[in-house]
Amino acid sequence: MNQLLEFTRILDDLGFDGVALAHHLVDLEAAGAEHPYRKDDEDKWWDSSGASDPATPDPWVTATAIANVTNNIVIASSILVLPLQDPFSVAKAVSTAAHFSRGRLVMGAGVGWMRDEYELVGADFKTRGARMNEMLEVIRLLLTGDVVDYDGDFFKFSGVRLAPPYDTAVPIYLGGESPRALRRAARYDGWFAAGPYDAPTALERCRAMRAARAEVDTLDRPFECIVPLVDVPTKGEWEGMAEAGATGAMFVPARRSDLRIRTIDDRRAYAERIVSLAQECR
């Protein structure tokens, strides 16, 4: 946490396109649900990197702080556990962060997996998918800044206006890998895959996302497919992923059990290695 702003300045200087901010309300020592991407040899689901500060700060507060010390980098929530919250508070936070980041913001959202978090806030875990579908519609309406109405199963209101709206739309990328989650993502602006994957698995996931877009007839729309990778692919591997719809890659050192990145110099060296390898795969 105490290295976050310095590291984002390094990434901005190195030419990275963006940073992604994880989201959880709390860290539970013994979560009742098993993390879907946890490896058997990891002691804690949130700390496979061995970091001494496995923090998940609020993404919108953090986004404004990052925007204040960078010039070009895009800040994304990847991913916000949306159904833990109400759509009005989320829309207010997103619109405010969009202003302070001068539009360098992406709202990445998903349903989450940890039942314990839902129980803490009294939210229904079983209906999280259906509730999120409505929340996304409500948030998109609110972010227009218009006076809006909504009549759904979970949210009903009329004559509501959010201020301040931002003057351009905030992109919404969704997460998840189930067929339903893929179809949901296909209707919005982009998708954050789970991962991190090796290249063959990433290609398979990109093809599944493209098939979901074809199923809901959105292949003709702009769409960002961001794939978390274990390491930088070869040129041929990336070309295959791009042909299947991938538009960007994300690197998650915290999910690499073989890495022990502790200091800011460690982080700089890791980022410089990614840049060097990425240039070779162009």
N, C-alpha and C positions, 0 to 999 in steps of 0.2 A: 504493500500500500504506500509506503513512504518513498518508493521508487517510481510510482506510476506516472506522475507528470513528467519527470525527467526522461523516462523511457519513451513516452509518447512524443516528446520533442525529438528524440533520436530517430524514431520511426518516421516522423514528418520530414526530417532532414534527409533521410535515406530514400525517400520517395515512395514509401508505402501508401497504398490507397486508403486504408482505414484501420481502425481498431474495433474490436468487439468486446463488449462488457457483459459478463455473466450476471445472472440474477438469482438470488435466493433470499428469502426474508431472514432465515436463521440457518445456522449449522447445527445439525442434530448428531450427537455422538453415536446414537443407535437409532437410525431411521427405521421405521417399520417396513418400508418398501425397499426392495433391492434396486440399486441403481442399474438402469439397463445397459450402461456402457462401462461398468466397473470391471476391472480385471481381478482375477482371483488372488493375485499377490499384492493387491493394494490394501493397505490397512484402513484408510478412510477414503470415502468416495470423493471428498473435496480436495484431497491433498496428495495426489500421486506424485507430485513433483518434489516432495520433501521440503517445500518452501516453509519458512518460519512464519509467514504472514498470509495464510490462505484466505484472504478477505474477498467478499463480494459486495462492494459498496453500492449504494443506490445508483443506478445507471444514469438517471437524468441529472442529478446533482453532479456526478462525475463528468458527464458529457459537457456541461457548461464549464467546468474547471479545465478540461482538456482543450476545449475550444479557445479558452483564454490564453493558452500558451503555445498554440499551434496555428498554422496558416492554411493548410490545405487538407489535412487528413479528415476523413469522414468518421463519425462516431456512431456505432450501432449497438443496440442492446441485442445480445445473442446468448440466450434469449430471455426476454421478460416473461415470467410466468403470469400470464395475463389474467386468468380467472380467479386468482387470489385477490383481485382488486375490483374496484368499480370503474366503469368506463369514463366517468366524469373526471375523477382524480387523475387518471392516466392521460386523458386528452389535455387537461390543464398542464400537467408536467411536460408532456411532449411539445405542446405549442410554445411553452416558455423556453424550453431547451432549444427549440428550433430558432427562436429569436436570438438567443445568446450565442449559438453556434453559427449564426448567419446561414442557416439552412444546411449545414454539414451534419445531417442527422438521419439515421434510419431507425425506424421502430421495428425491431425483430421480436416476435412473440411466439409463444407456444403454450400448450396446456400443462406442461410439467408432469412429473412422475411421482413426487413425494407426497403421499397422502397425509403425512404428519403435518406438513405446512398448511394444508387445507383445514385440518382439524384445529390448528392453532388459531386461525382467524374465523372459524365457524362457517367456512364455505363448503358447499357440497362437491365432493370429489367426483361422484358418479356423473353429474351433469356438466362437468367442466367443459367438455367439447361443445355441446349445444350452447352453453352460456357464452363461450368465447366467440362462436359464430355471430351472435347478436352484438357482443361487445365490439367486435371489429367493425360492424356496420355502424354502430352508434358513434364510435370514435372517428371514423371517417366523416360522418355527417358533422360532428362537432368541430372538427378541424377546418371545415370550410368557413367558419365564422358567421354562417347564415343562421337565421332563426329556423329551428328544425323541430320536427315531430317524429315520434317513433312509436310503433305499436307491435311489440313482440311478446313472446311468452315470459321473458324474464325482465324486460325493461319496457315501460310505457310512459311517455311524457309528451307534452306539446308546448310550443312557444319557448323553447330553450335556445340560448345563444352562448357560445363560448368566446371569451375575450381574454387575451389577445389571440386572434388567429394569425398564422404565418401566411405570407403572401404567395407561397408555392406549396404544393402538396408534399407532405412528409411521406416518403416511401415506406411501405409496410411489407416486410419479409416475414415469412412464417417458418417454423421448424416442424419437426416430426417426420416419421418415416412410414407410418401405416398408410394403407391406401386412402383412407379418409383424410389423413393429414396432408398427403400429397395433393389430393384434389382441392383441399381448402387453400393450400399455398398457391396452386395454379391459378386461382382466381384473383390473386393479389399481385404485388410487384416483384416478388422474389422469394427465394428459399434458402435458408441456412440448413444444410445437411447436418447430421449428427457427428459421426466420426470421432476422432480422425481416422481416415482410411488409408490403406495402401492403394496404389494406382488402379489395380484391377477392380477392387471393391468400389472405388470412387466412380469408375466408368459404369459399373452396374447401377449405382444409385442415380447417376445422371440420366441414364436411359429410363429408369423408372419414373423420374420426375418429368421427363419429356413425354412419356406415355400418358401421364396424368394430365398434362397440359393438352395433349391431343384429345383426351377423353372429354374434357370440359370446353374444348374448342377455343383455346387461348394461345395457340402457337403463333398467331400473327401479331401478338402484342409484345412490347419490350418486356424482358424478364431477366432478373439476375439470379443465377444459380451459383451459390457460393459453397465450395466443397472443402471441408477441413481435411488436411492431408497429414500423414505421418512425416513425410519429408517431401522435398521438391521433386517432382516427377521428371523424367527425361522429356526431351522435346517430342518424341513420338507418343509417349503416354499422354502428355498434355494435349496434343493435337487430337487424340482420340476422345478425350474428355470434352474438349471444346466442340467437336463435331456432334457430341451427344447433348450439348446444351450448356456445359459449364462456362461461366463467365469470369470466375475468380476463385482463388484458393485462399484458405485460411490455415494458419499454422498455430498449433496449440501445444507449446512446450510443456505445459502443466500435465498433459496427458501422455508424456513420454517418460516412462519409468526409468529409462537409461540416462536421462539428463538430470543434472543437479544445478539449476540456475539460481544463484543466490544474490550475486552482487550486480550492480549496474553495468560493470564491465563484462560480466557473463552475458547479460542481456544484449548489450551492444554487439558482442562477438557473435551471438546467435543470429541477431537480425542481419548483420553484415554477411554472414554465411548464406542466409536465405536469399539475399539480393544477388550475391555472386552466382549461386546455383541457378536462380531464376533467369539471369541474363544468359547463361549457357543454354537454357532450354528454349530460348526465343527462336 
